[in-house]
Amino acid sequence: MCVQTSALKDLRAESAADLKQIRNPDEVGSDAQFFAVSYLSRTPLAVDDVESALTELDPSGVPAADRLRNALLKKVKGVADHLDEVSPIDAVDDAEGIVPDVDKRVQSLTPPQPDLLALTKKDPQLAAAYKRAEQCSPGWNPDEEAASPTPTGPLPKAADGKNIDACSDGECEVLVTSPVWITANGVDVHVTPGDDSVTFETPSAVMRLGGQGGVAKWGDDLKVTVVAQNKDGAVLKFTIP
Protein backbone atom coordinates (compact mmCIF):
# COMPACT_ATOMS: atom_id res chain seq x y z
CA MET A 1 0.00 0.00 0.00
CA CYS A 2 2.82 2.40 0.84
CA VAL A 3 4.53 1.69 -2.49
CA GLN A 4 1.39 2.33 -4.51
CA THR A 5 0.46 5.42 -2.49
CA SER A 6 3.93 6.79 -3.23
CA ALA A 7 3.57 5.85 -6.91
CA LEU A 8 0.30 7.78 -7.15
CA LYS A 9 1.87 10.80 -5.44
CA ASP A 10 4.71 10.79 -7.98
CA LEU A 11 2.25 10.29 -10.84
CA ARG A 12 0.19 13.30 -9.76
CA ALA A 13 3.32 15.47 -9.60
CA GLU A 14 4.58 14.26 -12.98
CA SER A 15 1.19 14.78 -14.60
CA ALA A 16 0.97 18.35 -13.32
CA ALA A 17 4.48 19.07 -14.59
CA ASP A 18 3.68 17.54 -17.98
CA LEU A 19 0.52 19.62 -18.30
CA LYS A 20 2.50 22.77 -17.55
CA GLN A 21 5.10 21.86 -20.17
CA ILE A 22 2.45 21.08 -22.77
CA ARG A 23 0.81 24.45 -22.18
CA ASN A 24 4.13 26.32 -22.04
CA PRO A 25 6.92 24.38 -23.78
CA ASP A 26 10.20 25.47 -22.21
CA GLU A 27 12.33 24.71 -25.27
CA VAL A 28 12.46 27.04 -28.22
CA GLY A 29 10.57 25.47 -31.09
CA SER A 30 9.12 22.69 -28.96
CA ASP A 31 5.87 21.24 -30.22
CA ALA A 32 3.17 21.08 -27.53
CA GLN A 33 1.31 18.51 -29.59
CA PHE A 34 4.36 16.22 -29.51
CA PHE A 35 4.49 16.38 -25.71
CA ALA A 36 0.73 15.82 -25.51
CA VAL A 37 0.94 12.64 -27.59
CA SER A 38 3.75 11.35 -25.37
CA TYR A 39 1.78 12.23 -22.23
CA LEU A 40 -1.33 10.39 -23.45
CA SER A 41 0.83 7.37 -24.26
CA ARG A 42 2.54 7.12 -20.87
CA THR A 43 -0.06 8.19 -18.33
CA PRO A 44 -2.69 5.46 -18.86
CA LEU A 45 0.05 2.82 -18.56
CA ALA A 46 1.21 4.28 -15.24
CA VAL A 47 -2.33 4.18 -13.84
CA ASP A 48 -2.76 0.60 -15.13
CA ASP A 49 0.43 -0.41 -13.29
CA VAL A 50 -0.93 0.88 -9.98
CA GLU A 51 -4.27 -0.82 -10.57
CA SER A 52 -2.53 -4.15 -11.24
CA ALA A 53 -0.36 -3.84 -8.14
CA LEU A 54 -3.32 -3.02 -5.90
CA THR A 55 -5.30 -5.90 -7.38
CA GLU A 56 -2.50 -8.32 -6.54
CA LEU A 57 -2.29 -7.26 -2.89
CA ASP A 58 -3.43 -10.04 -0.54
CA PRO A 59 -5.93 -9.21 2.24
CA SER A 60 -4.09 -7.88 5.29
CA GLY A 61 -6.46 -9.30 7.86
CA VAL A 62 -7.04 -5.79 9.22
CA PRO A 63 -10.59 -4.84 8.15
CA ALA A 64 -9.98 -1.09 8.11
CA ALA A 65 -6.83 -1.47 6.01
CA ASP A 66 -8.57 -3.81 3.58
CA ARG A 67 -11.45 -1.36 3.21
CA LEU A 68 -8.91 1.38 2.44
CA ARG A 69 -7.22 -0.78 -0.19
CA ASN A 70 -10.57 -1.63 -1.80
CA ALA A 71 -11.64 2.02 -1.84
CA LEU A 72 -8.37 3.12 -3.41
CA LEU A 73 -8.52 0.29 -5.96
CA LYS A 74 -12.07 1.31 -6.92
CA LYS A 75 -10.93 4.90 -7.44
CA VAL A 76 -7.88 3.89 -9.50
CA LYS A 77 -9.89 1.40 -11.56
CA GLY A 78 -12.44 4.07 -12.41
CA VAL A 79 -9.74 6.37 -13.75
CA ALA A 80 -7.95 3.48 -15.53
CA ASP A 81 -11.15 2.42 -17.28
CA HIS A 82 -11.71 5.96 -18.52
CA LEU A 83 -8.12 6.35 -19.72
CA ASP A 84 -8.36 3.07 -21.62
CA GLU A 85 -10.72 4.94 -23.96
CA VAL A 86 -8.16 7.70 -24.54
CA SER A 87 -5.85 7.42 -27.54
CA PRO A 88 -2.59 9.36 -28.04
CA ILE A 89 -3.93 10.40 -31.42
CA ASP A 90 -6.62 12.42 -29.58
CA ALA A 91 -3.92 14.99 -28.83
CA VAL A 92 -3.61 15.77 -32.53
CA ASP A 93 -7.14 17.16 -32.68
CA ASP A 94 -7.70 18.47 -29.15
CA ALA A 95 -4.56 18.60 -26.98
CA GLU A 96 -5.85 21.55 -24.94
CA GLY A 97 -9.06 19.70 -24.15
CA ILE A 98 -8.04 16.09 -23.61
CA VAL A 99 -4.78 16.57 -21.66
CA PRO A 100 -6.27 18.79 -18.89
CA ASP A 101 -9.13 16.30 -18.53
CA VAL A 102 -6.70 13.40 -18.09
CA ASP A 103 -4.62 15.40 -15.60
CA LYS A 104 -7.77 16.25 -13.62
CA ARG A 105 -8.56 12.55 -13.29
CA VAL A 106 -4.97 11.76 -12.30
CA GLN A 107 -5.06 14.48 -9.64
CA SER A 108 -8.17 12.81 -8.18
CA LEU A 109 -6.09 9.73 -7.29
CA THR A 110 -5.51 10.64 -3.67
CA PRO A 111 -5.82 8.10 -0.82
CA PRO A 112 -9.32 7.87 0.69
CA GLN A 113 -9.63 9.20 4.22
CA PRO A 114 -8.74 8.13 6.82
CA ASP A 115 -5.50 7.17 5.07
CA LEU A 116 -3.11 4.39 6.02
CA LEU A 117 -1.09 6.48 8.46
CA ALA A 118 -4.26 7.59 10.25
CA LEU A 119 -5.42 3.98 10.54
CA THR A 120 -2.16 2.95 12.21
CA LYS A 121 -3.06 5.18 15.14
CA LYS A 122 -6.17 3.10 15.75
CA ASP A 123 -4.86 -0.43 15.21
CA PRO A 124 -1.73 -1.73 16.99
CA GLN A 125 -1.33 -4.64 14.55
CA LEU A 126 -1.37 -2.31 11.55
CA ALA A 127 0.95 0.13 13.35
CA ALA A 128 3.50 -2.63 13.92
CA ALA A 129 3.40 -3.72 10.28
CA TYR A 130 3.67 -0.11 9.11
CA LYS A 131 6.71 0.44 11.32
CA ARG A 132 8.44 -2.71 10.04
CA ALA A 133 7.89 -1.92 6.34
CA GLU A 134 10.80 0.13 5.03
CA GLN A 135 8.61 1.21 2.11
CA CYS A 136 6.48 3.15 4.59
CA SER A 137 9.39 5.13 6.07
CA PRO A 138 9.46 8.86 5.17
CA GLY A 139 12.88 8.63 3.52
CA TRP A 140 12.23 5.53 1.42
CA ASN A 141 13.20 5.93 -2.22
CA PRO A 142 12.23 3.16 -4.66
CA ASP A 143 15.03 4.20 -7.01
CA GLU A 144 17.60 3.13 -4.41
CA GLU A 145 16.44 -0.47 -4.75
CA ALA A 146 16.85 -0.57 -8.52
CA ALA A 147 19.79 -2.60 -9.72
CA SER A 148 19.76 -1.24 -13.27
CA PRO A 149 22.51 1.16 -14.33
CA THR A 150 22.06 4.89 -14.07
CA PRO A 151 21.51 6.85 -17.30
CA THR A 152 25.15 8.01 -17.16
CA GLY A 153 26.54 4.52 -16.54
CA PRO A 154 27.44 1.86 -19.10
CA LEU A 155 24.60 0.24 -20.99
CA PRO A 156 23.88 -3.38 -20.07
CA LYS A 157 24.27 -6.12 -22.67
CA ALA A 158 21.11 -6.62 -24.74
CA ALA A 159 19.98 -10.23 -25.09
CA ASP A 160 19.73 -9.93 -28.89
CA GLY A 161 22.53 -7.40 -29.36
CA LYS A 162 21.87 -5.16 -32.37
CA ASN A 163 19.91 -7.84 -34.22
CA ILE A 164 16.63 -6.00 -34.81
CA ASP A 165 15.36 -8.91 -36.91
CA ALA A 166 14.93 -10.78 -33.63
CA CYS A 167 12.02 -8.44 -32.93
CA SER A 168 9.87 -9.68 -35.80
CA ASP A 169 7.80 -11.92 -33.49
CA GLY A 170 7.28 -9.07 -31.03
CA GLU A 171 9.65 -10.44 -28.37
CA CYS A 172 13.23 -9.16 -28.21
CA GLU A 173 15.79 -7.07 -26.32
CA VAL A 174 18.02 -5.00 -28.58
CA LEU A 175 20.64 -2.27 -28.45
CA VAL A 176 19.87 0.79 -30.57
CA THR A 177 22.63 3.36 -31.11
CA SER A 178 21.28 5.26 -34.13
CA PRO A 179 17.91 5.90 -35.81
CA VAL A 180 16.42 2.67 -37.12
CA TRP A 181 13.15 1.11 -38.27
CA ILE A 182 12.11 -1.90 -36.19
CA THR A 183 9.23 -4.15 -37.22
CA ALA A 184 7.84 -6.06 -34.24
CA ASN A 185 4.67 -8.15 -34.32
CA GLY A 186 3.57 -6.34 -37.47
CA VAL A 187 4.08 -2.85 -36.03
CA ASP A 188 6.63 -0.62 -37.81
CA VAL A 189 8.36 1.67 -35.32
CA HIS A 190 11.01 4.24 -36.12
CA VAL A 191 13.32 4.48 -33.11
CA THR A 192 15.57 7.49 -32.55
CA PRO A 193 17.86 7.42 -29.49
CA GLY A 194 18.87 10.81 -28.09
CA ASP A 195 21.17 12.00 -25.33
CA ASP A 196 18.43 11.91 -22.70
CA SER A 197 15.43 10.27 -24.38
CA VAL A 198 14.21 7.80 -26.99
CA THR A 199 11.64 8.76 -29.64
CA PHE A 200 9.25 6.18 -31.13
CA GLU A 201 7.34 7.05 -34.30
CA THR A 202 4.58 5.12 -36.06
CA PRO A 203 2.15 6.34 -38.74
CA SER A 204 -0.38 7.17 -36.02
CA ALA A 205 1.66 8.37 -33.05
CA VAL A 206 4.91 9.89 -31.80
CA MET A 207 6.15 9.11 -28.30
CA ARG A 208 9.27 10.31 -26.53
CA LEU A 209 10.42 8.53 -23.37
CA GLY A 210 13.07 10.01 -21.14
CA GLY A 211 15.59 7.66 -19.54
CA GLN A 212 15.24 4.12 -18.31
CA GLY A 213 11.96 2.59 -17.19
CA GLY A 214 9.78 4.34 -19.75
CA VAL A 215 7.07 2.29 -21.45
CA ALA A 216 5.32 2.79 -24.80
CA LYS A 217 2.38 0.69 -25.94
CA TRP A 218 0.49 0.25 -29.19
CA GLY A 219 -2.84 -1.27 -28.15
CA ASP A 220 -2.68 -5.03 -27.65
CA ASP A 221 -0.11 -5.45 -30.43
CA LEU A 222 3.15 -4.23 -28.94
CA LYS A 223 4.82 -2.83 -25.84
CA VAL A 224 8.38 -1.53 -25.49
CA THR A 225 10.26 -0.80 -22.29
CA VAL A 226 13.41 1.32 -22.07
CA VAL A 227 15.70 -1.00 -20.09
CA ALA A 228 18.53 1.54 -20.06
CA GLN A 229 19.44 4.68 -21.96
CA ASN A 230 22.29 7.19 -22.15
CA LYS A 231 24.17 9.28 -24.73
CA ASP A 232 25.52 6.11 -26.36
CA GLY A 233 22.09 4.63 -27.17
CA ALA A 234 19.38 2.57 -25.55
CA VAL A 235 18.57 -1.02 -24.66
CA LEU A 236 14.92 -1.69 -25.56
CA LYS A 237 12.77 -4.66 -24.62
CA PHE A 238 9.87 -5.37 -27.00
CA THR A 239 7.02 -7.60 -25.80
CA ILE A 240 3.43 -8.43 -26.70
CA PRO A 241 1.11 -7.12 -23.93
Residue pairs with C-beta under 8 A, 6 or more apart in sequence:
1 57
1 65
1 68
1 69
1 72
1 116
2 116
2 130
2 133
2 135
2 136
2 140
3 53
3 135
3 142
4 50
4 53
4 54
4 72
5 72
5 111
5 115
5 116
6 135
6 140
6 142
7 46
7 49
7 50
7 53
8 50
8 76
8 109
8 110
8 111
11 43
11 46
11 47
11 50
11 106
11 109
12 106
12 107
12 109
12 110
15 39
15 43
15 102
15 103
15 106
15 107
16 103
16 107
18 35
18 39
18 43
18 99
18 103
19 39
19 99
19 100
19 103
21 35
22 32
22 35
22 36
22 39
22 95
22 99
23 32
23 96
25 31
25 32
25 35
32 95
33 91
33 92
33 95
34 206
34 208
35 208
36 91
36 95
36 98
36 99
37 88
37 89
37 91
37 92
37 205
37 206
37 207
38 88
38 206
38 207
38 208
38 209
39 91
39 99
39 102
40 86
40 87
40 88
40 90
40 91
40 98
40 99
40 102
41 88
41 205
41 207
41 216
41 217
42 207
42 209
42 214
42 215
42 216
43 83
43 102
43 106
44 80
44 83
44 84
44 86
45 215
45 217
47 76
47 79
47 80
47 83
47 106
47 109
48 80
48 83
48 84
50 76
50 109
51 73
51 76
51 77
51 80
54 69
54 72
54 73
54 76
55 73
57 69
59 66
60 66
60 69
60 126
60 129
61 125
62 119
62 123
62 125
62 126
64 119
64 122
64 123
64 126
65 116
65 119
65 123
65 126
68 111
68 112
68 114
68 115
68 116
68 119
71 112
72 111
72 112
75 108
75 109
75 112
76 109
79 105
79 106
79 108
79 109
82 105
83 102
83 105
86 98
86 102
88 204
88 205
88 207
89 204
89 205
90 98
91 98
91 99
116 126
116 130
116 136
117 130
119 126
120 126
120 127
120 130
121 127
130 136
134 140
135 142
148 156
148 212
148 213
148 227
148 228
149 155
149 156
149 212
149 228
151 196
151 211
151 212
151 228
151 229
151 230
152 230
153 230
155 175
155 228
155 229
155 230
155 232
155 233
155 234
155 235
156 227
156 228
156 235
158 173
158 174
158 175
158 227
158 235
158 236
159 172
159 173
160 166
160 167
160 172
160 173
160 174
161 174
161 175
162 174
162 175
162 176
162 177
163 172
163 174
164 172
164 174
164 176
164 180
164 182
166 172
166 174
167 174
167 182
167 183
167 184
167 238
168 183
168 184
168 185
169 184
169 185
170 184
170 185
170 186
170 187
170 221
170 222
170 238
170 239
170 240
171 238
171 239
171 240
172 184
172 237
172 238
173 227
173 235
173 236
173 237
173 238
174 182
174 235
174 236
174 238
175 233
175 234
175 235
176 182
176 191
176 193
176 198
176 233
176 234
176 235
176 236
177 193
177 232
177 233
178 193
178 233
179 190
179 191
179 192
179 193
180 190
180 191
181 188
181 189
181 190
181 191
182 188
182 189
182 190
182 191
182 238
183 189
184 222
184 224
184 238
185 221
185 222
185 238
185 240
186 221
187 202
187 218
187 221
187 222
188 202
188 203
189 200
189 201
189 202
189 218
189 222
189 224
190 200
190 201
190 202
191 198
191 199
191 200
191 234
191 236
192 198
192 199
192 201
193 229
193 233
193 234
195 230
195 231
196 210
196 211
196 229
196 231
197 208
197 209
197 210
197 211
197 229
198 208
198 209
198 214
198 226
198 229
198 234
198 236
199 206
199 207
199 208
199 209
200 206
200 207
200 208
200 209
200 216
200 224
201 207
202 218
205 218
207 216
209 215
209 216
209 226
211 226
211 229
212 226
212 227
212 228
212 229
213 225
213 226
214 225
214 226
215 223
215 224
215 225
215 226
216 223
216 224
217 223
217 224
217 241
219 241
220 240
220 241
221 240
221 241
222 238
222 239
222 240
222 241
223 238
223 239
223 240
223 241
224 236
224 237
224 238
224 239
225 236
225 237
225 239
226 234
226 235
226 236
227 234
227 235
227 236
227 237
228 234
228 235
229 235
